[in-house]
Amino acid sequence: MSNSLSGPSRSLDAPKKNLRTKPSPIALWQPEIVLPERPFAHRTLVTPGDPELRPDATRAQLDGTRTLLTALAQKRGVLAERAAVAEARVREASSDRERVSAMFETYRVESALDDVLTGTMKQLTSLMKDRGLR
């Protein structure tokens, strides 16, 4: 049975001629591994400081964090009030013009929320850098 799509058949078992490769002009680097004659004594490189050794720094970090979280909570309250007013305006709007105006106010509240979150994130990142966490 001859299949015109299969093409000439080839044997995949062994090549007809011996394959010869050319030697490469590139020599691979073979590093020498040097081990120490005696093992190093284990010692800690950094001595961790306990909070009681640095109370002023810890107190300042806690105060900064508390201030940041308090400011965020206050801004949250203000934005929640603005969002409630904007939502009430949307519900009570009787004309298309009032609805559009109320929706614009909603978008302004969302934009203010984005600004608050961005500013808080920058302050939080700064606090984390001061602590060496980022």
Secondary structure, 3 states (H helix, E strand, C coil): CCCCCCCCCCCCCCCCCCCCCCCCCCCCCCCCCCCCCCCCCCCCCCCCCCHHHCHHHHHHHHHHHHHHHHHHHHHHHHHHHHHHHHHHHHHHCCCHHHHHHHHHHHHHHHHHHHHHHHHHHHHHHHHHHHHCCC
